[in-house]
Amino acid sequence: MAGLRLGPLLRYADGACATVWVEASRPCAAEVRCADGAGGTARTFQVAGHHYALVPVTGLTPGTSVPYEVFLDGSRVWPPADSRFPPSVIRTPADDQEVRVTFGSCRWAAPPADGHDPVGPDALDSLAVRLAADPEGERPDVLLLLGDQVYADETSAGTRRWLAARRDLREPPGAEVADYEEYTRLYHESWLDPEVRWLLSTVPSCMIFDDHDVVDDWNTSAAWLDDIRATAWWQERLLSGLMSYWVHQHLGNLSPAELAADPVYADVRATPDGTDVLRAFAARADTDPASVRWSYRRDFGRVRLLMVDSRAARVLEEDRRAMLVPGEAEWLRGQALEDRGAYDHLLVGTSLPWLLPHLVHDVEAWDAVLCRGRRGARWAGFGEWLRRRADLEHWAAFPESFADLAGLLAEAGSGPGAPATICVLSGDVHHAYTAEPSWPARVPEARVLQLTCSPVHNSVPLSVRLGFRFGWSTPARLLGRLFARHGGCPRPPVTWRRTGGPWFGNQLMTLTLHGRSARLRLEEAPADGTLRTVEESVLTPV
């Protein structure tokens, strides 16, 4: 009999249909049955000896919340008979209801329930506990996970023991993951956490990778890429990372219509073993990033989400560095400006913050100038060393891309049909803050904000706390200008001010959007594991 190895994950959901992702123990037919008669079936597909299905659920009614069950070859496997959680539900939005978007990034897998947690309570665990205690209460309409859903390069003690039983950890990549099977261990460790498993079964989710999903500082520079490609272990690690991301995260980001039109998905499902098909796709994504799109768009009523790949789709050559390859930049522009009157709020999800503390921004822009050789070869070598050492690879390290995004946000937020808000949602930097830009020559009608929330569950060392607190200070801002002058960096096309934070801890942000109004709440998981509101603010009035 087929068993449920991982999942279910409720991924896409709109007013009429949804998708539910599962991993089964063997080939089988996966079925979702809803209490109101809606449902759907799908055969599993195989990758590297694992069996997955993404079940399209149709016949849903807008504005309802309906319990569902999962069957494999006709036998019920979800919910478990001994479940201590409420039934998993598919909640479909109505056109005029408010939309709650909860987001965060950087989640290190929680240890077993009887193990010590060195980084404190998991904010997703805490969210799940609250929702389970009051199933009819306020809940997110979608959960955005903005990168580092798994840590391929920072494994837990349990995973290290598992790896050591499998291979010699004295050989590279040591205690990091090496292949597809080892990636599946990370997803199991992360998503079999009981609270998180239930949460992901009942709240739709959207995901995008960041560096640790593959390796720290992934695609920092052309020189970095040359160096890591020279290692014996990198190719297998990268291909396995992209393959496992496609299976576990990317597929669920797509709507049923997009899935039906996806040739890779069709080819993987059409063969008894899709491993070679998917491996060839991952190899193509590596050698020609412009040939693959990981970015995507989702609409939630009058809220538009553009989730942007700011890792794999980079141009790394120093004389033309860009955060996005030209085709990706054109896609983002087209999606932001298309039918602007059709949305009241534009959300741009990018794992890396656009607006940083001023000192950090100026140092990254200065370093970019050095690495281009504008102050000579010795400075260029120092700049590359510093870029890798200090993780100087955010939007500020791609000055032209930073300016292009500033121009696009101003254009999208101006003129007839402008939305009420444009929010750039990010993580990565292990603290939370809000910042607001200003344009010297153009004042958008929309309120534009950088909203950064990280980590969901990870460490925040004292050095990080002190560094970012200083980075936002006035003396740090003046110091940053000295770096910028040394590099001859042009002034950024926008100025910005911090409007909230910095906040430190395991945390989540929630945007509540209704009509033209927007509210923001930041919640932290303190020692007792109960989510505590740290900040609430009205971004636009009702």
C-alpha positions in Angstrom: 0.0 0.0 0.0 1.3 3.5 -0.9 2.1 5.7 2.1 2.4 9.4 2.4 6.1 10.3 2.9 5.8 14.1 2.8 3.0 16.6 2.5 0.3 17.4 1.8 1.2 21.0 0.9 -1.6 23.3 -0.2 0.1 25.5 -2.8 -2.0 27.4 -5.4 -5.5 28.5 -4.4 -8.0 30.9 -6.1 -11.7 31.1 -6.2 -12.3 28.0 -8.2 -9.3 25.7 -8.1 -6.2 24.7 -6.0 -3.2 22.4 -6.1 -2.1 20.0 -3.4 1.5 18.6 -3.5 2.4 15.2 -2.0 5.2 12.7 -1.9 4.2 9.0 -1.8 6.2 5.9 -1.0 5.6 4.3 -4.4 3.9 4.9 -7.7 0.2 5.5 -7.2 -2.9 7.6 -7.9 -3.1 10.6 -5.5 -6.6 12.0 -4.9 -7.9 15.0 -3.0 -11.5 14.8 -1.8 -13.2 17.9 -0.3 -16.2 17.7 2.0 -18.4 19.6 -0.5 -17.7 17.2 -3.4 -14.8 19.2 -5.0 -11.6 17.3 -5.7 -9.1 16.0 -8.1 -6.7 13.2 -9.0 -3.2 12.8 -10.4 -0.7 10.0 -11.0 2.6 10.3 -9.3 5.7 11.1 -11.3 9.2 9.7 -10.4 12.4 11.6 -9.9 15.5 9.9 -8.5 13.5 7.1 -7.0 11.0 9.4 -5.3 7.3 9.6 -6.2 5.4 12.9 -6.3 2.1 14.3 -7.4 0.7 17.8 -7.7 -3.1 17.3 -7.5 -5.3 19.9 -9.3 -8.5 20.4 -7.2 -11.5 21.8 -9.1 -15.1 22.6 -8.4 -14.4 24.9 -5.5 -16.8 27.6 -4.5 -15.4 31.2 -3.9 -15.6 32.5 -0.4 -15.7 29.1 1.3 -13.5 27.1 3.6 -13.8 23.3 3.0 -12.0 20.4 4.7 -10.2 17.9 2.5 -8.6 14.5 2.7 -5.9 12.8 0.7 -6.1 9.3 -0.7 -3.4 7.2 -2.3 -4.7 4.3 -4.4 -8.0 4.8 -2.7 -6.7 4.6 0.9 -6.9 7.6 3.1 -3.5 8.9 4.3 -4.4 12.4 5.4 -5.3 13.5 8.0 -3.6 10.9 10.2 -6.0 8.9 12.4 -4.3 10.3 15.5 -4.0 13.9 14.3 -4.1 16.5 17.1 -4.7 19.3 14.6 -8.0 20.5 13.1 -8.9 19.3 9.6 -6.8 20.7 6.8 -9.0 23.1 4.7 -8.9 24.7 1.3 -10.0 28.3 1.8 -11.1 30.0 -1.5 -11.1 33.8 -1.6 -14.1 36.0 -2.5 -13.5 38.9 -4.8 -14.1 41.7 -2.3 -12.6 40.2 0.9 -9.4 41.5 2.6 -6.2 39.7 1.7 -3.7 38.7 4.4 -0.2 38.0 3.2 2.3 36.6 5.8 5.9 36.5 4.9 9.4 35.8 6.1 12.6 34.0 5.1 15.6 32.0 6.5 14.2 29.0 8.2 16.6 26.5 9.7 14.8 23.2 10.4 13.6 23.0 14.0 15.2 20.2 16.1 13.1 17.3 17.3 10.4 18.1 20.0 12.6 16.7 22.7 15.8 18.4 21.5 17.3 21.7 22.5 16.7 24.5 20.0 19.8 26.7 20.0 18.1 29.5 18.0 14.8 29.7 19.9 11.2 29.0 18.9 10.3 28.7 15.2 7.9 31.4 14.1 6.1 29.0 11.7 5.6 26.6 14.6 4.1 29.4 16.6 1.8 30.5 13.8 0.6 26.9 13.4 -0.2 26.6 17.1 -2.2 29.8 17.1 -4.2 28.8 14.0 -4.8 25.3 15.4 -6.1 26.8 18.6 -8.7 29.0 16.8 -9.4 27.4 13.4 -12.1 30.0 12.6 -10.0 33.0 13.6 -7.8 35.3 11.6 -5.4 33.4 9.3 -3.2 34.2 6.3 -4.6 33.9 2.9 -1.1 33.1 1.6 2.3 32.4 3.2 5.3 33.8 1.3 8.6 32.0 2.0 11.2 34.4 0.6 14.3 32.1 0.5 16.5 29.7 2.5 13.7 27.2 2.9 16.4 24.7 3.4 20.1 25.1 4.2 22.2 22.9 1.9 25.4 24.3 3.5 24.4 24.4 7.2 23.1 21.0 8.2 21.7 19.9 11.5 23.4 17.5 13.9 20.9 14.8 12.9 21.5 15.3 9.2 25.2 15.3 9.7 24.9 11.9 11.4 22.8 10.7 8.5 25.3 12.0 6.0 28.2 10.3 7.8 26.4 6.9 7.6 26.1 7.5 3.8 29.6 8.7 2.8 33.0 10.0 4.1 32.5 13.5 5.4 36.2 14.1 5.1 35.7 14.4 1.4 34.2 17.6 -0.1 31.5 18.9 0.4 31.9 17.4 3.8 28.8 17.9 6.1 27.0 19.8 3.4 24.5 18.1 1.0 26.0 16.6 -2.2 23.2 15.1 -4.3 19.4 14.9 -4.8 18.9 12.2 -2.2 20.5 14.4 0.4 18.4 17.3 -0.6 15.3 15.2 0.0 16.6 14.7 3.6 16.5 18.5 4.1 13.0 18.8 2.9 11.8 15.9 5.0 13.6 17.3 8.1 12.0 20.7 7.5 8.5 19.8 6.4 7.8 16.8 8.7 7.9 19.1 11.7 4.3 18.4 12.9 3.2 22.0 13.3 4.8 23.1 10.0 3.4 20.1 8.2 -0.2 20.9 9.3 0.4 24.6 8.6 1.5 24.0 5.0 -1.4 21.7 4.5 -4.0 24.4 5.2 -2.4 27.7 4.2 -1.5 28.3 0.5 2.2 29.1 0.0 4.4 30.8 -2.5 8.2 30.2 -2.5 11.4 31.4 -4.0 15.0 30.3 -3.4 17.9 32.3 -2.0 21.5 31.4 -1.6 21.4 28.8 1.1 19.0 26.7 -0.9 22.1 26.0 -2.9 25.2 27.5 -1.2 26.1 30.6 0.7 26.5 33.7 -1.6 25.4 31.7 -4.7 26.2 33.7 -7.8 28.1 36.5 -6.0 30.3 37.2 -9.0 31.9 35.8 -12.1 35.1 35.1 -10.3 33.2 33.2 -7.5 31.4 31.1 -10.2 34.7 30.2 -11.9 36.2 29.2 -8.6 33.4 27.0 -7.5 32.9 25.4 -10.9 36.5 24.2 -10.6 35.6 22.0 -7.6 34.7 18.3 -8.1 31.5 18.5 -6.1 29.8 21.7 -7.4 28.1 20.4 -10.5 26.2 17.6 -8.8 25.3 20.0 -5.9 23.9 22.7 -8.2 22.0 20.3 -10.4 20.5 18.5 -7.4 19.6 21.8 -5.8 17.8 23.0 -8.9 16.1 19.7 -9.4 14.9 19.4 -5.9 13.7 23.1 -5.9 11.7 22.4 -9.1 10.0 19.4 -7.5 9.5 20.7 -3.9 9.0 24.4 -4.4 8.7 25.7 -8.0 5.9 23.5 -9.3 3.5 24.6 -6.6 4.1 28.2 -7.4 2.3 27.7 -10.8 -1.4 27.9 -11.5 -3.1 24.8 -13.0 -3.2 26.7 -16.4 0.6 27.3 -16.2 1.2 23.7 -15.3 -0.8 22.5 -18.2 1.4 24.6 -20.5 4.7 23.7 -19.0 6.7 21.5 -21.3 9.1 20.3 -18.6 6.3 19.2 -16.3 4.6 17.4 -19.2 7.8 15.6 -20.2 8.6 14.5 -16.6 5.1 13.1 -16.2 5.1 11.4 -19.6 8.1 9.2 -18.8 8.3 6.4 -16.2 11.4 8.1 -14.6 11.7 11.8 -15.1 15.2 12.1 -13.6 17.1 12.5 -16.8 14.5 15.0 -18.2 14.7 17.1 -15.1 18.5 16.9 -14.9 18.8 18.2 -18.4 16.5 21.1 -17.5 18.7 21.9 -14.5 21.8 21.8 -16.6 20.3 24.2 -19.1 19.3 26.5 -16.3 22.9 26.5 -15.2 24.6 27.1 -18.5 21.9 29.5 -19.9 20.0 31.2 -17.0 18.0 33.3 -19.5 16.4 30.1 -20.9 14.6 29.4 -17.6 12.2 31.5 -15.6 11.8 30.9 -11.9 10.0 34.2 -11.3 6.2 34.2 -11.4 3.1 36.2 -10.9 0.1 35.6 -8.6 -3.1 37.7 -8.3 -5.1 37.7 -5.1 -8.2 39.7 -6.0 -6.9 43.2 -6.4 -3.5 42.4 -5.0 -0.7 41.5 -7.5 2.4 39.6 -6.4 5.5 39.4 -8.6 8.0 37.0 -7.1 11.4 37.7 -8.6 14.3 35.4 -8.9 17.3 37.5 -7.7 19.7 34.6 -7.5 19.9 32.4 -10.6 19.0 35.0 -13.2 22.0 37.3 -12.7 24.5 38.7 -15.2 27.9 38.3 -13.5 30.4 39.7 -16.0 31.9 42.8 -14.3 31.4 45.2 -17.2 27.7 44.5 -17.4 26.7 43.1 -14.0 22.9 43.0 -13.5 20.7 41.4 -10.9 18.4 40.2 -13.7 19.2 39.0 -17.2 17.5 41.3 -19.8 14.6 39.0 -20.4 13.9 38.7 -16.7 14.0 42.5 -16.3 11.6 42.9 -19.2 9.2 40.3 -17.7 9.2 42.2 -14.4 8.6 45.5 -16.1 5.8 44.1 -18.2 4.0 42.4 -15.3 4.3 45.5 -13.1 2.8 47.8 -15.7 0.2 45.5 -17.3 -3.4 46.6 -16.5 -2.3 48.8 -13.7 -5.9 49.8 -12.9 -6.6 46.1 -12.2 -4.8 46.1 -8.9 -4.8 48.3 -5.7 -1.6 46.9 -4.2 1.6 45.7 -5.9 3.9 43.3 -4.0 7.4 42.6 -5.4 8.9 39.6 -3.7 12.7 39.5 -3.9 14.8 37.5 -1.4 17.3 40.3 -1.2 16.3 43.7 0.1 16.3 46.6 -2.4 16.8 49.2 0.3 19.4 48.5 2.9 21.0 50.4 5.8 22.7 53.4 4.2 26.2 52.3 5.2 25.7 48.8 3.8 24.3 50.3 0.6 27.2 52.6 0.1 29.8 50.0 0.8 28.3 47.6 -1.7 28.1 50.3 -4.4 31.8 51.2 -3.6 32.9 47.6 -3.8 31.1 47.2 -7.1 33.2 50.1 -8.5 36.4 48.5 -7.1 35.7 45.1 -8.6 35.2 46.7 -12.0 38.8 47.8 -11.8 38.2 51.5 -11.9 40.8 52.1 -9.2 43.3 49.6 -10.5 44.0 45.9 -10.3 45.0 45.8 -6.6 41.8 47.5 -5.5 39.9 45.1 -7.8 41.4 42.1 -6.1 40.6 43.6 -2.7 37.1 44.4 -3.8 36.5 40.8 -4.8 37.9 39.5 -1.5 35.7 41.9 0.4 32.6 41.1 -1.6 32.8 37.4 -0.7 33.9 38.0 2.9 31.2 40.5 3.7 28.3 39.1 1.5 28.2 42.3 -0.6 25.8 41.1 -3.3 22.4 42.7 -2.7 20.7 45.1 -5.1 23.1 47.8 -4.1 26.0 45.7 -5.5 24.3 45.9 -8.9 24.0 49.7 -9.1 22.3 49.8 -12.6 19.8 47.2 -11.5 19.1 49.2 -8.3 18.4 52.3 -10.3 16.3 50.4 -12.9 14.1 49.0 -10.1 13.7 52.5 -8.6 12.6 53.8 -11.9 10.2 50.9 -12.5 8.6 51.3 -9.0 8.2 55.1 -9.6 6.6 54.5 -13.0 4.2 51.8 -11.7 3.2 54.0 -8.8 2.5 57.1 -10.8 -0.3 58.4 -13.1 -3.8 57.1 -13.8 -4.5 53.7 -12.4 -1.6 53.9 -9.8 -2.0 51.5 -6.9 -2.3 52.6 -3.3 0.9 50.8 -2.3 3.9 49.2 -3.8 5.7 47.0 -1.3 9.1 45.3 -1.9 9.1 42.2 0.3 12.5 40.7 1.3 14.4 38.7 3.9 18.0 37.4 4.0 19.6 39.9 6.4 18.4 38.3 9.7 16.6 41.3 11.0 13.3 43.1 10.2 12.8 46.7 9.3 10.6 49.0 7.1 12.0 51.8 4.9 10.4 54.4 2.6 12.1 55.9 -0.5 11.7 59.4 -1.9 12.3 60.4 -5.5 13.8 63.9 -5.9 12.1 64.6 -9.3 9.1 62.5 -9.1 6.5 61.8 -6.4 4.6 58.6 -7.0 0.9 58.6 -6.0 1.5 55.1 -4.5 3.2 54.7 -1.2 6.3 52.7 -1.8 7.9 50.7 1.0 10.7 48.2 1.6 9.4 45.6 4.1 12.1 43.2 5.3 11.5 40.2 7.6 14.1 37.6 8.6 14.7 35.1 10.0 11.7 32.8 10.6 14.0 30.5 12.5 17.7 31.1 12.7 20.4 32.7 14.7 20.9 36.4 15.1 24.4 36.8 16.6 25.3 39.9 18.7 27.6 41.1 15.9 24.7 41.2 13.5 22.5 43.1 15.9 25.2 45.7 16.7 26.3 46.0 13.0 22.8 46.6 11.7 21.9 49.0 14.5 25.0 51.0 13.6 24.3 50.7 9.9 21.1 52.6 10.2 22.6 55.4 12.3 23.5 58.9 11.2 27.3 58.4 11.8 27.1 55.3 9.6 25.4 57.2 6.9 28.2 59.8 6.9 30.8 57.1 6.8 29.0 55.5 3.9 29.3 58.7 1.9 33.0 58.6 2.4 33.2 55.2 0.8 31.0 56.4 -2.0 33.2 59.4 -2.7 36.3 57.2 -2.7 34.7 55.1 -5.4 33.3 57.9 -7.4 29.9 56.3 -7.0 27.0 58.3 -8.4 24.3 59.2 -5.9 21.4 56.7 -5.9 18.3 57.9 -7.8 16.3 57.7 -4.5 16.9 58.6 -0.9 15.2 56.6 1.8 14.6 56.6 5.5 14.0 53.8 8.0 10.4 54.0 9.2 10.5 51.0 11.6 13.0 48.7 13.3 15.5 47.2 13.3 13.9 44.3 15.1 15.7 41.0 15.9 14.4 37.5 16.6 12.4 34.7 14.9 9.6 36.7 13.3 6.9 37.1 10.6 5.3 40.1 8.9 1.7 40.2 7.8 0.2 42.6 5.4 -3.6 43.0 5.5 -4.9 44.6 2.3 -8.5 45.6 1.6 -9.6 48.0 -1.1 -7.1 50.8 -1.0 -6.1 50.3 2.7 -3.1 48.5 3.9 -2.0 47.5 7.4 1.3 45.9 8.6 1.9 43.7 11.6 5.3 42.3 12.8 5.1 39.3 15.2 8.0 37.6 17.1 8.2 34.2 18.6 9.7 34.8 22.1 10.9 32.1 24.5 7.5 30.7 25.3 6.7 30.2 21.6 3.6 32.3 21.5 3.6 34.9 18.7 3.8 38.4 20.1 2.9 41.5 18.2 6.0 43.8 18.1 4.7 46.5 15.7 1.5 47.4 14.0 1.1 50.3 11.6 -1.4 51.6 9.0 0.4 52.0 5.7 -2.6 53.6 4.0 -5.9 54.8 5.5 -9.2 52.9 5.1 
